[in-house]
């Protein structure tokens, strides 16, 4: 994870590289659609789950959020593991990663919510009807060969579409709240 490197290692250009990653949040998603489409076309991922999922897996918000969380992990824990002879990979997987569980859960929920409501990228990346996501499916369902949308049907389907998000929030609420507030409270 690059967040671990940004938070716990000192290397030349660390701050500049982190600022570059964070500055990508200023680029509107609409500008990235064409280059991303060219990339997934070259990889052969058009009309596939990889083409829908992979472009949204890593984003600057996730790097920023996880870096802030990793930054608050005490250096003493990592130094103690090094003194005991643990390598960096072992430290990451057996010490740091378990401590990141609440933050990873909250980040997963946030990215799932963003992806669930995404309309533009699935509209571009997928043309097969069986791979259509909910947002594009609602549009095709509520505007079948008509100029005037069926607003009643659109509202009913949109209400039903929010139910999985509500269930997800109810089951993972404690992880979401713990992950979002942990970096704000100094221990």
N, CA and C of each residue as an Amber inpcrd file, in Angstrom:
protein
   561
   0.8390000  -1.1780000   0.0000000   0.0000000   0.0000000   0.0000000
   0.8850000   1.2430000   0.0000000   0.6620000   2.1340000  -0.9300000
   1.4760000   3.3580000  -0.9610000   1.2420000   4.2450000   0.2600000
   0.0830000   4.1170000   0.8830000  -0.2220000   4.9400000   2.0490000
   0.7460000   4.6500000   3.1920000   1.1070000   3.3910000   3.3460000
   2.0540000   2.9980000   4.3890000   3.4150000   3.6250000   4.1180000
   3.8250000   3.6250000   2.8710000   5.0920000   4.2470000   2.5050000
   5.0850000   5.7490000   2.7190000   3.9720000   6.3980000   2.3760000
   3.8780000   7.8430000   2.5700000   3.8890000   8.2110000   4.0450000
   3.3470000   7.3450000   4.8990000   3.2180000   7.6930000   6.3060000
   4.4310000   7.3050000   7.1400000   5.0670000   6.1900000   6.8310000
   6.0720000   5.6540000   7.7470000   7.4950000   5.6240000   7.2110000
   7.7200000   5.9550000   5.9570000   9.0680000   5.9350000   5.4070000
   9.4590000   7.3350000   4.9510000  10.7240000   7.6470000   5.0960000
  11.2540000   8.9150000   4.6250000  12.0980000   8.6370000   3.3900000
  11.7470000   9.2810000   2.2840000  12.5110000   9.1350000   1.0480000
  12.4680000  10.4520000   0.2940000  13.4300000  10.6960000  -0.5680000
  13.4670000  11.9720000  -1.2900000  12.2280000  12.1390000  -2.1700000
  11.6100000  13.2770000  -2.0680000  10.4410000  13.5820000  -2.8930000
   9.1410000  13.0360000  -2.3480000   9.1400000  12.5650000  -1.1060000
   7.9220000  11.9850000  -0.5290000   6.7790000  12.9920000  -0.4960000
   7.0540000  14.1900000  -0.0300000   6.0120000  15.2110000   0.0740000
   5.5230000  15.6280000  -1.2980000   6.4450000  15.8170000  -2.2380000
   6.0530000  16.2130000  -3.5920000   5.2150000  15.1270000  -4.2630000
   5.5890000  13.8810000  -4.0840000   4.8350000  12.7790000  -4.6680000
   3.4500000  12.6740000  -4.0510000   3.3810000  12.8430000  -2.7340000
   2.0750000  12.7980000  -2.0710000   1.1910000  13.9530000  -2.5300000
   1.7640000  15.1420000  -2.6540000   0.9820000  16.2830000  -3.1450000
   0.5180000  16.0630000  -4.5750000   1.3460000  15.4080000  -5.3890000
   0.9320000  15.0860000  -6.7540000  -0.2620000  14.1300000  -6.7530000
  -0.2010000  13.1000000  -5.9070000  -1.3140000  12.1490000  -5.8260000
  -2.5830000  12.8540000  -5.3560000  -2.4630000  13.6920000  -4.3460000
  -3.6260000  14.4070000  -3.8240000  -4.1650000  15.4060000  -4.8400000
  -3.2750000  16.0090000  -5.6180000  -3.7440000  16.9910000  -6.6090000
  -4.5900000  16.3510000  -7.7050000  -4.4910000  15.0390000  -7.8730000
  -5.3380000  14.3910000  -8.8800000  -6.8110000  14.4100000  -8.4950000
  -7.1180000  14.7160000  -7.2370000  -8.5260000  14.8340000  -6.8390000
  -9.1770000  16.0570000  -7.4730000  -8.3660000  17.0060000  -7.9490000
  -8.9140000  18.2030000  -8.5790000  -9.3280000  17.9630000 -10.0280000
  -8.9270000  16.8410000 -10.5920000  -9.2630000  16.5400000 -11.9850000
 -10.6630000  15.9440000 -12.0310000 -11.5770000  16.5520000 -12.7730000
 -12.9280000  15.9970000 -12.8590000 -12.9210000  14.6200000 -13.5230000
 -13.7860000  13.7680000 -13.0630000 -13.8810000  12.4040000 -13.5850000
 -14.1860000  12.3930000 -15.0740000 -14.9680000  13.3540000 -15.5420000
 -15.3660000  13.3930000 -16.9420000 -14.1550000  13.5470000 -17.8700000
 -13.1040000  14.1910000 -17.3910000 -11.9060000  14.3620000 -18.2110000
 -11.1660000  13.0380000 -18.3720000 -11.2820000  12.1610000 -17.4050000
 -10.5590000  10.8920000 -17.4260000 -11.2830000   9.7870000 -18.1820000
 -12.5040000  10.0160000 -18.6080000 -13.2930000   8.9520000 -19.2330000
 -12.6480000   8.4530000 -20.5220000 -12.2450000   9.3510000 -21.4030000
 -11.6700000   8.9230000 -22.6850000 -10.3360000   8.1920000 -22.4940000
  -9.3700000   8.7220000 -21.7300000  -8.1340000   7.9610000 -21.5360000
  -8.3580000   6.6050000 -20.8570000  -9.2600000   6.5450000 -19.8870000
  -9.5430000   5.2750000 -19.2390000 -10.1830000   4.2860000 -20.2170000
 -11.0590000   4.7860000 -21.0740000 -11.6880000   3.9040000 -22.0550000
 -10.6440000   3.3570000 -23.0320000  -9.7360000   4.2060000 -23.4830000
  -8.6670000   3.7440000 -24.3860000  -7.8330000   2.6760000 -23.6860000
  -7.5580000   2.8830000 -22.4070000  -6.7530000   1.9180000 -21.6560000
  -7.4650000   0.5720000 -21.5090000  -8.7500000   0.5840000 -21.1350000
  -9.4390000  -0.6940000 -20.9770000  -9.6860000  -1.3670000 -22.3250000
  -9.7800000  -0.5740000 -23.3770000  -9.9240000  -1.1650000 -24.7160000
  -8.6430000  -1.8860000 -25.1090000  -7.4790000  -1.2760000 -24.8250000
  -6.2000000  -1.9270000 -25.1180000  -6.0070000  -3.2040000 -24.2940000
  -6.5350000  -3.2100000 -23.0800000  -6.4320000  -4.3940000 -22.2290000
  -7.4870000  -5.4450000 -22.5640000  -8.4480000  -5.1000000 -23.4160000
  -9.5130000  -6.0310000 -23.7770000 -10.5760000  -6.1600000 -22.7060000
 -10.7620000  -5.1110000 -21.9220000 -11.7040000  -5.1660000 -20.8130000
 -13.0270000  -4.4670000 -21.0970000 -13.2790000  -4.0540000 -22.3150000
 -14.5700000  -3.4480000 -22.6410000 -15.6230000  -4.5510000 -22.5310000
 -16.7610000  -4.2280000 -21.9790000 -17.8460000  -5.1820000 -21.7420000
 -17.4120000  -6.3220000 -20.8240000 -16.7130000  -5.9720000 -19.7580000
 -16.3070000  -6.9880000 -18.7840000 -16.3670000  -6.3840000 -17.3810000
 -16.3700000  -7.2650000 -16.3980000 -16.3760000  -6.7920000 -15.0180000
 -15.0750000  -6.0680000 -14.6690000 -13.9460000  -6.5150000 -15.2450000
 -12.6790000  -5.8460000 -14.9720000 -12.7360000  -4.3900000 -15.4240000
 -13.3400000  -4.1360000 -16.5730000 -13.4480000  -2.7730000 -17.0830000
 -14.3060000  -1.8800000 -16.2120000 -15.2520000  -2.4730000 -15.5110000
 -16.0920000  -1.7000000 -14.5990000 -15.4240000  -1.4670000 -13.2500000
 -14.7270000  -2.4780000 -12.7610000 -14.2420000  -2.4520000 -11.3780000
 -12.8490000  -1.8420000 -11.2410000 -11.9020000  -2.2600000 -12.0510000
 -10.4980000  -1.8900000 -11.8560000 -10.2540000  -0.3740000 -11.8910000
 -10.8470000   0.3950000 -12.8250000 -10.5610000   1.8440000 -12.8210000
 -10.9900000   2.5640000 -11.5520000 -11.9340000   2.0300000 -10.7980000
 -12.3780000   2.7010000  -9.5840000 -11.7610000   2.1660000  -8.3080000
 -10.8740000   1.1900000  -8.4180000 -10.3240000   0.5680000  -7.2150000
  -9.3450000   1.4650000  -6.4560000  -8.5850000   2.2520000  -7.1480000
  -7.5880000   3.0980000  -6.4930000  -7.9170000   4.5490000  -6.8080000
  -8.0160000   5.3530000  -5.7860000  -8.2360000   6.7770000  -6.0220000
  -7.4910000   7.5920000  -4.9740000  -7.3520000   8.8570000  -5.2460000
  -6.5520000   9.7260000  -4.3870000  -7.1920000   9.9080000  -3.0140000
  -8.5040000   9.8880000  -2.9600000  -9.1610000  10.0150000  -1.6560000
  -8.7900000   8.8450000  -0.7530000  -8.7750000   7.6410000  -1.3030000
  -8.4010000   6.4710000  -0.5220000  -6.9650000   6.5470000  -0.0360000
  -6.0620000   7.0060000  -0.8920000  -4.6600000   7.1580000  -0.4960000
  -4.5560000   8.1800000   0.6390000  -5.2510000   9.2910000   0.5100000
  -5.2100000  10.3210000   1.5430000  -5.7800000   9.8130000   2.8670000
  -6.9350000   9.1830000   2.8100000  -7.5900000   8.7170000   4.0330000
  -6.7480000   7.6600000   4.7440000  -6.2310000   6.7010000   3.9850000
  -5.4480000   5.6430000   4.6040000  -4.0980000   6.1580000   5.1080000
  -3.5060000   7.1160000   4.4100000  -2.2380000   7.6900000   4.8860000
  -2.4430000   8.3710000   6.2300000  -3.5300000   9.1070000   6.3690000
  -3.8000000   9.7770000   7.6280000  -3.9910000   8.7630000   8.7540000
  -4.6340000   7.6700000   8.4430000  -4.8610000   6.6500000   9.4640000
  -3.5540000   5.9430000   9.8350000  -2.7460000   5.5990000   8.8320000
  -1.4660000   4.9300000   9.0820000  -0.5220000   5.8640000   9.8410000
  -0.6020000   7.1440000   9.5420000   0.2630000   8.1250000  10.2010000
   0.0570000   8.1300000  11.7150000  -1.1650000   7.8250000  12.1530000
  -1.4720000   7.8390000  13.5800000  -1.1100000   6.5400000  14.2990000
  -0.6750000   5.5260000  13.5710000  -0.2030000   4.3050000  14.2220000
   1.1350000   4.6300000  14.8760000   1.2920000   4.3190000  16.1550000
   2.5390000   4.6710000  16.8540000   3.7650000   4.0140000  16.2190000
   4.8050000   4.8150000  16.0310000   6.0560000   4.2970000  15.4670000
   6.7160000   3.2800000  16.3940000   6.4260000   3.3640000  17.6810000
   7.0270000   2.4510000  18.6370000   6.6510000   1.0000000  18.3580000
   5.4120000   0.7760000  17.9060000   4.9750000  -0.5870000  17.5880000
   5.7990000  -1.1450000  16.4330000   6.0060000  -0.3330000  15.4150000
   6.7580000  -0.7690000  14.2420000   8.2350000  -0.9620000  14.6030000
   8.7760000  -0.0570000  15.4040000  10.1790000  -0.1900000  15.8260000
  10.3850000  -1.4240000  16.7000000   9.4110000  -1.7480000  17.5320000
   9.5150000  -2.9520000  18.3610000   9.5140000  -4.2090000  17.4900000
   8.7010000  -4.2080000  16.4520000   8.6700000  -5.3520000  15.5360000
   9.9900000  -5.4760000  14.7850000  10.5680000  -4.3520000  14.3850000
  11.8790000  -4.3880000  13.7230000  12.9490000  -4.9130000  14.6780000
  12.8840000  -4.4950000  15.9390000  13.8570000  -4.9630000  16.9320000
  13.7270000  -6.4660000  17.1770000  12.5210000  -6.9780000  17.0250000
  12.3000000  -8.4170000  17.1760000  12.6910000  -9.2010000  15.9340000
  13.1270000  -8.5050000  14.8790000  13.6100000  -9.1740000  13.6880000
  12.5950000  -9.3260000  12.5720000  11.4530000  -8.6890000  12.6760000
  10.4410000  -8.7920000  11.6220000  10.8320000  -7.9150000  10.4310000
  10.6070000  -8.4210000   9.2350000  10.8630000  -7.6470000   8.0250000
   9.6980000  -6.7070000   7.7450000   9.8890000  -5.8380000   6.7680000
   8.8630000  -4.8330000   6.4710000   7.5540000  -5.4560000   5.9920000
   7.6430000  -6.5120000   5.2100000   6.4150000  -7.1640000   4.7070000
   5.6660000  -7.8100000   5.8680000   6.4000000  -8.4630000   6.7470000
   5.7620000  -9.0880000   7.9160000   5.1530000  -8.0230000   8.8390000
   5.8480000  -6.9250000   9.0240000   5.3230000  -5.8310000   9.8440000
   4.0280000  -5.3100000   9.2490000   4.0320000  -5.1340000   7.9350000
   2.8280000  -4.6020000   7.3030000   1.6480000  -5.5630000   7.4520000
   1.8610000  -6.8340000   7.1050000   0.7410000  -7.7730000   7.0750000
   0.2770000  -8.2330000   8.4540000   1.1820000  -8.3000000   9.4360000
   0.7910000  -8.8390000  10.7290000   0.5990000  -7.7870000  11.8140000
   1.0700000  -6.5720000  11.5890000   0.9140000  -5.5340000  12.6090000
   0.0740000  -4.3780000  12.0960000   0.4900000  -3.8010000  10.9750000
  -0.1880000  -2.6000000  10.4830000  -1.5640000  -2.9230000   9.9010000
  -1.6460000  -3.9390000   9.0570000  -2.9170000  -4.2510000   8.3890000
  -4.0470000  -4.5770000   9.3580000  -3.8110000  -5.3710000  10.4140000
  -4.9100000  -5.5760000  11.3760000  -5.3620000  -4.2840000  12.0690000
  -4.4420000  -3.3570000  12.2740000  -4.8260000  -2.0830000  12.8770000
  -5.6200000  -1.2040000  11.9170000  -5.5060000  -1.4910000  10.6200000
  -6.2040000  -0.7000000   9.6080000  -7.6080000  -1.2130000   9.2960000
  -8.0520000  -2.2670000   9.9490000  -9.3450000  -2.8740000   9.6180000
 -10.5130000  -1.8800000   9.6540000 -10.6690000  -1.0600000  10.6880000
 -11.7850000  -0.1000000  10.6660000 -11.6780000   0.9100000   9.5280000
 -10.4740000   1.3800000   9.2510000 -10.3060000   2.3500000   8.1690000
 -10.5580000   1.7060000   6.8150000 -10.0840000   0.4790000   6.6280000
 -10.3310000  -0.2250000   5.3640000 -11.8150000  -0.5000000   5.1740000
 -12.5110000  -0.8520000   6.2480000 -13.9500000  -1.0980000   6.1510000
 -14.6970000   0.1860000   5.7750000 -14.3440000   1.2900000   6.4160000
 -15.0320000   2.5420000   6.0850000 -14.6950000   3.0050000   4.6730000
 -13.4540000   2.8150000   4.2390000 -13.0930000   3.1760000   2.8690000
 -13.8270000   2.2950000   1.8650000 -13.9480000   1.0120000   2.1710000
 -14.6870000   0.1130000   1.2730000 -16.1370000   0.5320000   1.1560000
 -16.7470000   0.9470000   2.2530000 -18.1360000   1.4000000   2.2140000
 -18.2530000   2.6680000   1.3850000 -17.3470000   3.6040000   1.5860000
 -17.3930000   4.8650000   0.8320000 -17.2270000   4.6120000  -0.6570000
 -16.2600000   3.7830000  -1.0370000 -16.0330000   3.5080000  -2.4600000
 -17.2020000   2.7230000  -3.0450000 -17.7920000   1.8210000  -2.2710000
 -18.9650000   1.0870000  -2.7510000 -20.1180000   2.0480000  -3.0190000
 -20.3270000   2.9990000  -2.1270000 -21.4130000   3.9670000  -2.3310000
 -21.1500000   4.8190000  -3.5710000 -19.9050000   5.2670000  -3.7610000
 -19.5700000   6.0350000  -4.9590000 -19.8090000   5.2000000  -6.2180000
 -19.3740000   3.9450000  -6.1760000 -19.5110000   3.0800000  -7.3440000
 -20.9620000   2.7130000  -7.6070000 -21.7350000   2.5420000  -6.5640000
 -23.1360000   2.1550000  -6.6990000 -23.9210000   3.2110000  -7.4770000
 -23.6310000   4.4610000  -7.2410000 -24.3460000   5.5340000  -7.9130000
 -23.6820000   6.0380000  -9.1800000 -22.5700000   5.4180000  -9.5790000
 -21.8460000   5.8800000 -10.7600000 -22.6630000   5.6180000 -12.0250000
 -22.7670000   6.6130000 -12.8620000 -23.5500000   6.4850000 -14.0860000
 -22.6780000   6.5870000 -15.3330000 -21.7860000   7.5530000 -15.3690000
 -21.0380000   7.8430000 -16.5930000 -20.0930000   6.7170000 -16.9890000
 -19.2740000   6.2360000 -16.0590000 -18.2970000   5.2090000 -16.4270000
 -18.9570000   3.9100000 -16.8850000 -19.9580000   3.3820000 -16.1790000
 -20.6130000   2.1690000 -16.6860000 -21.3080000   2.3860000 -18.0350000
 -21.7870000   3.5830000 -18.2650000 -22.4220000   3.8710000 -19.5430000
 -21.4200000   3.7960000 -20.6830000 -20.1690000   4.1800000 -20.4260000
 -19.1280000   4.1660000 -21.4460000 -18.4850000   2.7850000 -21.5690000
 -18.2120000   2.1370000 -20.4410000 -17.4130000   0.9100000 -20.4370000
 -18.2000000  -0.3410000 -20.8090000 -19.5100000  -0.3150000 -20.6750000
 -20.3120000  -1.5220000 -20.8890000 -21.4520000  -1.2190000 -21.8520000
 -21.5910000  -2.0570000 -22.8740000 -22.7190000  -1.9190000 -23.7960000
 -23.6510000  -3.1190000 -23.7420000 -23.1780000  -4.2350000 -23.1900000
 -24.0300000  -5.4160000 -23.0780000 -25.0200000  -5.2350000 -21.9400000
 -26.2630000  -5.5780000 -22.2000000 -27.3240000  -5.3500000 -21.2270000
 -27.1560000  -6.1740000 -19.9550000 -26.6060000  -7.3840000 -20.0610000
 -26.4580000  -8.2280000 -18.8730000 -25.3790000  -7.7230000 -17.9180000
 -24.5130000  -6.8180000 -18.3670000 -23.4890000  -6.2370000 -17.4970000
 -23.8500000  -4.8270000 -17.0190000 -25.0080000  -4.3500000 -17.3990000
 -25.4090000  -2.9910000 -17.0290000 -25.5470000  -2.8760000 -15.5120000
 -25.0770000  -1.7820000 -14.9680000 -25.2020000  -1.5390000 -13.5340000
 -26.5500000  -0.8800000 -13.2550000 -26.8440000  -0.7050000 -11.9920000
 -28.1570000  -0.2360000 -11.5850000 -28.5090000   1.1420000 -12.1450000
 -27.5670000   2.0600000 -12.1110000 -27.8620000   3.4300000 -12.5730000
 -28.2260000   3.4510000 -14.0550000 -27.4970000   2.7280000 -14.8870000
 -27.8400000   2.6920000 -16.3120000 -29.0830000   1.8480000 -16.5500000
 -29.2790000   0.8240000 -15.7260000 -30.4820000   0.0060000 -15.8500000
 -31.7440000   0.7890000 -15.5220000 -31.6800000   1.6470000 -14.5120000
 -32.8370000   2.4780000 -14.1650000 -33.1960000   3.3860000 -15.3290000
 -32.1900000   3.9540000 -15.9560000 -32.4380000   4.8460000 -17.0950000
 -33.0970000   4.1040000 -18.2440000 -32.5960000   2.9190000 -18.5700000
 -33.1940000   2.1770000 -19.6840000 -34.5790000   1.6540000 -19.3210000
 -34.8160000   1.3760000 -18.0370000 -36.1310000   0.8930000 -17.6090000
 -37.1770000   1.9980000 -17.6270000 -36.8020000   3.1880000 -17.1970000
 -37.7790000   4.2700000 -17.0730000 -37.9410000   5.0820000 -18.3450000
 -37.0960000   4.8590000 -19.3480000 -37.2380000   5.5720000 -20.6190000
 -37.2060000   4.5990000 -21.8020000 -38.0800000   3.5970000 -21.8130000
 -38.0480000   2.6500000 -22.9240000 -38.7300000   3.2200000 -24.1580000
 -37.9480000   3.6640000 -25.0900000 -38.4440000   4.1440000 -26.3880000
 -39.4540000   5.2730000 -26.2470000 -39.3160000   6.0920000 -25.2390000
 -40.2280000   7.2120000 -25.0340000 -39.4310000   8.4860000 -24.9000000
 -40.0850000   9.5580000 -25.2780000 -39.4600000  10.8540000 -25.0610000
 -39.6930000  11.3150000 -23.6270000 -40.8510000  11.0180000 -23.0850000
 -41.1970000  11.4490000 -21.7330000 -40.8670000  10.3370000 -20.7390000
 -40.0000000  10.6090000 -19.7800000 -39.6610000   9.5720000 -18.7950000
 -40.8600000   9.2030000 -17.9290000 -40.8640000   7.9910000 -17.4440000
 -41.8970000   7.5310000 -16.5130000 -41.3900000   7.8560000 -15.1050000
 -41.7390000   9.0460000 -14.6120000 -41.1810000   9.5270000 -13.3550000
 -41.6030000   8.6840000 -12.1660000 -42.8150000   8.1890000 -12.1590000
 -43.2750000   7.3520000 -11.0530000 -42.4460000   6.0850000 -10.9440000
 -42.2270000   5.4350000 -12.0720000 -41.4070000   4.2170000 -12.0860000
 -39.9630000   4.5380000 -11.7100000 -39.4650000   5.6680000 -12.1770000
 -38.0880000   6.0530000 -11.8550000 -37.9090000   6.2630000 -10.3580000
 -38.8480000   6.9200000  -9.7090000 -38.7500000   7.1520000  -8.2700000
 -38.8870000   5.8500000  -7.4850000 -39.7740000   4.9630000  -7.9160000
 -39.9450000   3.6860000  -7.2290000 -38.6770000   2.8410000  -7.3260000
 -38.0930000   2.7620000  -8.5050000 -36.8730000   1.9690000  -8.6920000
 -35.7030000   2.6160000  -7.9580000 -35.6130000   3.9330000  -7.9520000
 -34.5280000   4.6170000  -7.2300000 -34.6430000   4.3890000  -5.7250000
 -35.8550000   4.3460000  -5.2140000 -36.0500000   4.0590000  -3.7920000
 -35.6120000   2.6420000  -3.4630000 -35.9870000   1.7030000  -4.2940000
 -35.5740000   0.3130000  -4.0790000 -34.0550000   0.1820000  -4.2140000
 -33.4540000   0.9700000  -5.0920000 -32.0080000   0.9030000  -5.3090000
 -31.2140000   1.3770000  -4.0990000 -31.8110000   2.1790000  -3.2440000
 -31.1040000   2.6450000  -2.0520000 -31.1240000   1.6280000  -0.9160000
 -31.9750000   0.6280000  -0.9970000 -32.0820000  -0.3580000   0.0790000
 -30.7800000  -1.1210000   0.3430000 -30.0500000  -1.6020000  -0.6770000
 -28.7810000  -2.2760000  -0.3700000 -27.7840000  -1.3660000   0.3430000
 -27.7620000  -0.0930000   0.0080000 -26.8690000   0.8440000   0.6920000
 -27.2700000   1.0160000   2.1500000 -28.5560000   1.0620000   2.3830000
 -29.0510000   1.1890000   3.7520000 -28.7000000  -0.0440000   4.5700000
 -28.8880000  -1.2240000   4.0000000 -28.5400000  -2.4650000   4.6940000
 -27.0330000  -2.5170000   4.9630000 -26.2360000  -2.1360000   3.9790000
 -24.7820000  -2.1100000   4.1430000 -24.3830000  -1.1790000   5.2820000
 -24.9990000  -0.0220000   5.3370000 -24.6860000   0.9350000   6.3920000
 -25.0800000   0.3960000   7.7570000 -26.2440000  -0.2230000   7.8560000
 -26.7010000  -0.7340000   9.1480000 -25.7460000  -1.8100000   9.6720000
 -25.3020000  -2.7290000   8.7960000 -24.4350000  -3.8040000   9.2440000
 -23.0080000  -3.3430000   9.5500000 -22.5220000  -2.3340000   8.8390000
 -21.1340000  -1.9080000   9.0140000 -21.0130000  -0.5250000   9.6300000
 -22.0440000  -0.0680000  10.2970000 -22.0510000   1.2740000  10.8720000
 -20.9360000   1.4620000  11.8990000 -20.6970000   0.4820000  12.7270000
 -19.6700000   0.6530000  13.7620000 -18.2750000   0.7780000  13.1540000
 -18.0010000   0.0200000  12.0690000 -16.7030000   0.1380000  11.4040000
 -16.5660000   1.4930000  10.7200000 -17.6490000   1.9430000  10.1100000
 -17.6140000   3.2290000   9.4140000 -17.3570000   4.3640000  10.3960000
 -18.0740000   4.3770000  11.4770000 -17.9050000   5.4470000  12.4640000
 -16.5240000   5.3600000  13.1100000 -16.0900000   4.1480000  13.4670000
 -14.7680000   3.9840000  14.0880000 -13.6600000   4.3890000  13.1320000
 -13.7940000   4.0250000  11.8620000 -12.7540000   4.3500000  10.8820000
 -12.6800000   5.8260000  10.5800000 -13.8230000   6.4900000  10.5590000
 -13.8170000   7.9090000  10.2320000 -13.4010000   8.7850000  11.4130000
 -13.6200000   8.2990000  12.6300000 -13.2820000   9.1300000  13.8000000
 -11.9400000   8.7820000  14.4090000 -11.3530000   7.6550000  14.0450000
 -10.0990000   7.2330000  14.6870000  -8.9610000   8.1940000  14.4260000
  -8.8750000   8.7360000  13.2330000  -7.7830000   9.6500000  12.9140000
  -7.9780000  11.0150000  13.5860000  -9.1930000  11.3190000  13.9890000
  -9.4620000  12.6180000  14.5900000  -9.1370000  12.6360000  16.0830000
  -9.0580000  11.4780000  16.7010000  -8.8240000  11.3930000  18.1370000
  -7.4020000  10.9280000  18.3710000  -6.6350000  11.7070000  19.0630000
  -5.2610000  11.3300000  19.3990000  -5.2860000  10.4820000  20.6690000
  -4.5450000   9.3530000  20.6400000  -4.5620000   8.4490000  21.7930000
  -3.4070000   8.6520000  22.7160000
